[in-house]
Structures are given as C-alpha cells and as structure tokens.
Amino acid sequence: MITLKVNDRVLTLDEEGFLVNPADWSEEAAHLLAKSEGIELTERHWKVIRFAREYYETNGASPTLRQISKGAGVPTKELFSLFPKGPAKKVARIAGIPKPAGCV
C-alpha cells in the first residue's frame, strides 16, 4: 500500500494509486493526486471531477468515459486533453473513486 499525506491526515492508496477509502477524499488530496499525474487543475478539470464524484455517490460505481463526457458536458476529445493517456482512469484516481470497470 502507498500513503499520501494531506495536511495532518495520511491517506492509503492501492498499488495503482487509487484511494482505498473514497470517503477520505478532499480537494487538497485531488490537487496532490493530480500533481502526481503532471496535471494542474483548472475549473474545467473540477467540473469533470465533481461530476465523477456525484456519479459515484449516486450510483456506487465509477462513470465510464462516455458517461463522464455526457454528464459533465465535456467532449471526449477534450477529456483526453485534460486527462492525457487514459482519462476515465485518471479522473477516477484524482476524484478519489474506484477504477472504472473495464479499465486496464
């Protein structure tokens, strides 16, 4: 297991960098997780991240790339620009939710 120190808390990540407990997520954690991916979060990133978290809280599963694109109103091509090399997986990691089903 990997740990991430966020302010005065220590969060546990799995071997792929996903939060073990999604309830531990915070915006500060998102900034650190994004930084580890080489991503500087903008308001457009936050729109996607917030949608993914809301979807997870409502459905108990992480959204697919298509669901993110449709629900957040961000075209798929832009998602690849915002979250290069595997946007659904990176969105989930930064949003503190489990890896989407079907992601390698």
MOGI-V519754 format. One record per helix or strand. SS is the DSSP state (H for helix, E for strand). FROM is the first residue (numbers start at 1). LEN is the number of residues. If there is no record, write none. Layout:
SS;FROM;LEN + SS;FROM;LEN
This chain:
E;2;5 + E;9;5 + E;19;1 + H;22;3 + H;27;10 + H;43;17 + H;65;8 + H;76;7 + H;87;9
